[in-house]
Amino acid sequence: MPVTLASLVQHSALKLTVRAGEDRLGTPVRWAHVSELADPVPYMEGGELLLVTALTLDAADPEAMRRYVRRLVGAGVVGLGFAVGVSYDDVPEALLNAAKEEDFPLLEVPRRTPFLAISKAVSAAMAADQYRAVTAGFEAQRELTRAALAEGPAALLAKLASHIDGWAALYDASGAVVAAAPDWAARRAARLTADVERLRERPAPASAVVGGTDDRVELQSLGTGRRVRGALAVGTGAPLGTAERYAVHSAIALLTLTTERSRSLQRAEHRLGAAVLRMMLSGQPDHARAVAGDLYGELLDAPFRLLIAERAGEPDPAAEHPVHALAESLESAASRSGEAMLSVPEGDDRLVVLAVDGGAVVGACEPYTEREAEEAGIVVGMSAPTGPSAAASAYKQAEQALTVARRRGRALVEHEELAAGSVLPLLADDAVRAFADGMLRALYEHDATGRGDLVASLRAWLSRHGQWDAAAADLGVHRHTLRYRMRRVEEILGRSLDDPDVRMELWLALKATAEPAAGPATDAATDTVP
């Protein structure tokens, strides 16, 4: 459930007291904002709980408070939190009466409750609500995928109707109802034929909201090109929430898979593949396996390689797009061998591919190993063999290899070439990680209390070879602040940063404990110890 004024009042640690607007505490709160301006309205978006101490307000002036409260109500502010014991020992009568006149929620904030605590409570509740919605969305996506693969569109619609607590219907390209769930929804869906026909006249993707007496219906076109291949209707008693929206979007993707053909089907598969890839890159291999189902499940059960390809040089309008040509070559190899492959275009000039290690798809890349990037019109970086739980690391490896390929003018570089002769691959050893964790544990525990950012400061200082001004600039702090933090590091660890051996060990410990990131990374071969 979203955070509301009522949930904040019920929060035992905040000790808030309702002074006015008791009937409107169920209003959702979008954010908690502090402003001592006499007129904060120009800076409000609506949905905020405004927190004030009345430093600049004449809160004892009845007419001023009427204008103030009316302005807040007109701006969509959902409530006012007034701190007592700062400017006023109690909520001024003028403000209290103005709030009651407008039935505007007024919350008394005791002096011992900092505004920051209220902001944190709102933020935490919003994060928890979003997490619940995303989790429910993933669960819906998994169930819808299973239903679509096992039993087809009718089963998918039944699951979707259950998740949105409403009904769902599928139309074909002509606008005829193909399937509906529950069964009675077929009659309701048939009455929307004219709306579906109007939707078909618009380029895909298109959507429309149709209001009925008993429900709210959203129509979504199906198809990845300009031509509409079908439509999905979902009817609910209220606007869709975040979790329901996830379910509908998943259903649209899955139904597109079943209605598109040829190139359009491939594009729909790319979208599902992108979702699977994002889950793996965000450390959710189990969710990725569940969503992948039979489509990519075989690929995720075997060691795979991750490839990133980009166009090299300026495009030649007369020549075939090199990234598209590579994609077609790899897809052809996968089709001939019956091998699973996950292909995700990122824009027009970049492609990410997951392919079985040692399989036909990886083999189709071999001709590029001896070619120059300019000649091939493409650069490719390939990771070492890996599995779903290390996909983020594989992405980083492929990015590193891609960077080196671009620098060397090579069409393809494998990550194993970068690792040769480098100390960094040795840091993956469990014993080294255990040593690093033990060495840095005290710093991480210190940072976890919110008393500073010693680990990041140490990393910045070491990466700048002890140059105070450069490291402080990287962190966005004053050099004196950085000097203080480094003294704290020495005090906590009981070791001197003047010792080059200590600096080397700390740098390697930081490298060994660093979380793999899915994005551009420095070439491992150029990484140095300060």
N, C-alpha and C positions, 0 to 999 in steps of 0.2 A: 504494500500500500504506500502511496506517496506521503511525504511528510506534511502534516497539517498543524495549524495552531494548537489544536486539541492535543496532538501527540507531544508537542513541545511543553504544553502545560502539564501533561502527565509525566514528563521526564523528571524523575525524582531529584536528580542532581542540580537542576536549574532553579528550582524553588520559585517559579513564576506564579503570579497571582492575577486572575482575571478581574479587571475593574470595569470593563464595559464590553458590549458586543458579544455576550455569551452565546447568542444564537448563531453566530457566524464562525465558530471555532473550527468547523469542518472544512474550511477553505484551504486548499493546497498552498504550500509555501514554496516558491521557486528559489528564493535566496534570502539570506539575512544580511542587511546592509546598514552600515553605520554612517550617519550624516548629521552634522550639527548645523547645516545651512538653514537659514530662515525659510528658504524655498528650495527643497531638494528635488522637486517634481521634474525639472528638466533632465535630471540624471536617472530617473526611474524608468523601468521598462514594463512594470506591472507584475504583480505576484510577489513583491518583496515584503518581508517583515522589516520595518524600519526601526532602528535602535538609536535612541537619543538620550543625552543627559541634560538637554535644554541649556547648554552653555550660551547660545546666542538667541534663544527664544524667550519672548516675554510670556512665559507660560501662565502667568497670573492675569493676563489681559483677556477677558471673555471674547471680545470681538476678534482679536488677533488669533485666538485659538480656533474660533469657528472657521475663519478663512483658511487657517493652516490645515485643519482636519478635512474640510471640504476639498481642498486641493489634493490631499493624499487620496481621498476616496475617488476623485475624478481621474487620478493617474493609475488607478488599479492597485495601489498599495493595499495589502491584505490585513495589515495590523501594525500597531505601534508598540514598541517595547520601551518603557520609560524607566530609567535608572533612578531610584531614590537614594538619598544619602550623598548625592554629589552636588548638584545645584539646588535641589529641593529635598527636604526631609520626607516629603510625602508627595503623592501625585496632586498637582494644583487643581483646585476645584474648577477653575475655568476650563482646563484641558479635559477633565473628567466629564463635565457637563456637555462640552462640544462633542466628545466621542459618543456619549449616550444619545445625543440628538440625532446623530448620523448612524446609530447602531454600528459603530466602528469598533472593532476589537482593540482594546487597550490593555496591555499586559504590564504589570508592575514588576520591575527587575530589581531584586535586592542588591545592596552594595557588594555583597560577597560573591555575587555571580558576575564574572567578567563577560563583556559582550563577545569576546573570543570564544567562550564556552558555548554560547548560543549558536554562533556561526559554525563551530565544529559539529555541534549536534545536528544542525540542518544539513551540513555537508555529508556527515556520516550516514544520516538517514537516506539522503538522495543516492549515495553510492550503494547502500544496501538494496534500495529499491531497484536501482539499475541492474545490480548483480542478479537479483531475483528474476528480473525480466529477461536478461540475457541467458541465464541458465534455463529458464522455461522455454526461451526461444530455441536454444540448442536441443532441448529434449523434444520439442515439437518438430524441429527439423529432422531429427533422427527417426521419429515415428513416421513422419510423412514420407521420408525416403524409403523406409522399409515397406510401407504400404504400397508406394508407387512401384517399387521393384518387384514385390511379391504378387500383388493382385491388380495393379493398374489404377487408372484415374478414379474409378468409383470408390475404391478403398481409401485412396488419398483424400477424396472429398469428405468421406465419413470422419476421418481423423481430424481434418481441418475444422469441420463443423463443431466437433467436440471441443477443440482447443479454443475456438472463438466464442463458444456458448451461443451459437446461432446456426445459420444454415449456409450452404455453399452449393453452387451450380456451375457446370462447365458447358460452354457453347462452342459449336464448331464454327468454321469460317463463314458459313451461311447464316449464322445467328440462331440455329436450332439448338434446343437443349439436348445435350448428349447424356449427362448424368447429373444427379442432384442428391443431396443428403441433408436431413432425413428425407424419406420418400415424399412426404407432403410438400417439400420445398419445390418439387417440379412444377406444381401449379403456380406457385408464387413467381418462380423464375420465368415461366412462359409469359407472364404479363409484362415482362421487361424487354420483349423482343424489339420493340421500336427503339428503346434506349441503346440496346446492343448494336442495332443497325447504324445509329448515329455515331457510336464509338468506332465502328469499322471504317467509317469514312475518314477518320483521322489517322495520320501516320503513327505506327507503333514506336515506342510504347505510349499508350494513352490510358487515361482513367477518368472516371466520372462518379459523382456521388448522387444517388437518387433517394429522395426522402419519401417515405411512405407513412401511412397512419400508424402502423404497428412496428416498423423497423426502419433501420438506416441501411441502405444498400450501397456498397462500393463495387463498381465495375472496373475490371482491369483487363486490358488487351493482352493477348499472348502472341509472341512473335519477336524475333530479334532483328528483322528487317523492317522496311517501310510497310510491307504487306501484313495485315493482321491475320493471324492463323487461327484465332479463336478468342474466347473471352472467359474470364472467371468472375462470378458474382458472389459476394459474401454479404449476408444480412445479419445485423446485430441490433440489439436494443439501444446501444450507445456507441459513441466513437471508439475505434480500436485503441487499446493500450499498446505499450511497447512490446510486450510478449506476444500479443495477438498479431501485431504488425509483423514481427519476425516470422510467425507461422504463415501468414498470408504471403509474404515475400518468398518464403521457402516453397510454398505451394505453386506460386507463379513460375519459379525456376524449374520445378519438377514437371509441371504440366507443359511448359515450353519444350522440355526434353522429349516429351511424348508426342507433341504435335508438329514440331519442326522436322525438316528433312535436310539431308545433305549438309551444305555449308552452314545453314542456320542451326542445325542440330549440333554441329561442332562448336559454334559460338556459345550455345547454351551449356554445353559440357565445360567450356572454358570457365564460365561463371561458377559452376559447381566446383570445378577444380581450384579456382581461386579461393573459394571458401575453405576447401580442404587444406590448401597451402597456408592460408592465414591461420587456421587453427594449429597447424603443426609449428609454424613460426612463433606463435604465441604460447607454445608449451602445452598444447592440448591434444596430444596424439590419440588419446582414446576417443575424444569427440571426432577427430579427423577420420579415424577408422569407421566410426558409426555412420557418419555422413557419407563417406566414400562408398560404403556398401559394396556391391558386386562390381560397380563401375571402376573403382580404383583399388579395391581391397587387396587384390593380388599383388599390386605394386607395393603397397605399404607393408606386406608381409615378407618382403625380400629386401636385401640390401639394394639401395638405389643410389644413383648419382643425381646431383642437382646441377643444371646448366643454366647460365644466364648469357643470352646473346643480345648484342646491340649492333646497329648499323655503324659502319666505319666510314668516315669521310662524308662529303657532300652527296646528296641523292642525285642519281642520274635518271631524269624523267623517262628516258628511252629504254632503260634497263629494268628487268624484273626486280622487285623489292627483295633485297638479299635476306632480310629476316623472314619474310613470307616464304621465300624459296626454301630456307632451312626448315621452317615449320612443316611445309609440305613434304620435304624429304624425310623428316623424322616420322611424320604420321604415316607415310607410305611404308616405311620400314616396320613400324609397329603393326600396321594392318596385315602386311605379308606374313609376319611371324606370329600373329595372334597375341602379341605382347601388349600389356597395359602400359599406357603412357599418360602422364598428366601434363598438359600444356596450358600455360597461362600468359596470354599477351598482356604486356603493360604498356599501353599506348601503341603507336604504330611502329615504333623503332626499337622495341625491347620485348624479349620473350624469356619466360622462365619455364624450364622443363624438368620434370622428374621422370627418370627412366631407369629400368632395371640394370644394375651393374653387370657388365659383361654381356648384355643383350644386344639385340639387333639395332635398337635405337642409338645406343652409345656407339656401336660399331659404325653407324652411318655418319658419325662425326669424324671418323679417322681421316678421310681425305683432306680435312681442314688443317690437320696437324702440320703438314709440310707447306702450307700456303701462307703467303703474306696477307695481312689484313687489307691492304689497299687493293690487292688483286681480287680477294674474295668479297670485298665490300662489307665485311662483317668481322666482329671480334666476339669470341666465346670464352667464357671461363667455366671450368668444370671442377666440381668438388671431389673430394675423396669419397669412397663408398661409405654409406651411413644408413641410419634408420630413422623412423618418424620422430623418436624422442630427441634426436640431435639435428633436426631439420634446420633450426636457426643457425647452428654452427656451420652446417653445410652451405647455407645461404651466404654466410660470411666468407667461407672459403672460396665459393664461386665468385663473389665480388672481388676478393683479393686477386684471384687468377685473372679475372677480367681486366683489372687495373694493370697488371703486368703485361697482359697481351696487348693492351692499347699502347703502353709505353714502348714495348719492344717491336711493335708493328707486326705481331703474329696474329694469325686468324684464330688460333685456339691454344690455350694454355691450361694444363691440368694442375690442380693444387699440389699434387705430389712433387712437382718440379720446384715449388716454392719451399716446401718443407725440407728438401735435401740440404744438409749442412746447417740448418738452423736449430737453435736450442729450444725455440718455443714449442715445437711438438712434444718435447720431453715433459713439459709442464702438465700434460694431461695425466701423468702417472698418479695413481691414488696416493702413494706415499708423499709425493711432492705437494699434492693438494692438502693432505692432512697437515704437513708442516706449515704450509701457507696459512691455513685456517687457524692453526694454533698461534702463529706469529701475529696475526692481525685481529684475533678475536677481541682483544681488549679495546681496540680502536672502534670496531664495529659496535661493540656493546655501549661504548661511550656515545657514539652517534645515534644509536637507537633511542637514547633517552631524550633526544632533541636538544642537547647542550652544545651542538656544534656539528661541523662537517669535516672531521679530521681526515677521513679516508680520501675524500675527493681532493682535499687540500694537499695531502701528501702526494697523491698521484700527479697533481698539476705541478708541484714543486720539483719532483723527481724528473718529470717529463721535460721540464725547462732547465734541467741540469743545475738546479739550485739558484737560478736567476730570480730574485725576489720580484722585481717589477714586472717581468714577463708573466710569471706564474700568477701574481696577484691580478694582473689584467685579465688572464684567462678565467679566473674565478669571479671577477667583478667585485673584488674587495680591495681595501687599502693594504699596502705592503706591511704596515705595522700589525694589522690584523693577521696576516699570513705568518709573520714572525712569531706572534703569540701562539698561533695554532701549532707551529712546528715545535715550539718549546713544550707545549702540552703533549705532543706526540712523544718527545723524548722522555718527559716525566712519566707518562703512562707505560711506555715500553721499557724504560730503564736503560736505554741505549742512546748513544750519541750519533746524530746525523752527520757529524764531521768525519766519521769513519767510513771510507769508501766501501768496505765490505758490508757494512750495515745497509748502506744505500742500495748496493747491488741486491742483497737478500730481500729487502723490502720491495724493490721494483719487481723482482721475479715473483714474490709472493702476491703482489697486486695483479700481475699478469695471470698467475695460476688460478686466482679466485675470481677473475673478471667474468661476469655473465656474458655469454655469447649474444651478440646483437644482430638482428636481421636487417642489415643495411650496409652502406659503404664502409670499408675498413682499410686501414693502412696496410700496405704490402708487408707481409711477415718477413720477407727477406731484408727489409730495410729497418726493422725494429731494432733499437739499440738500447743498452742499459746505461743510465746516466752515470 
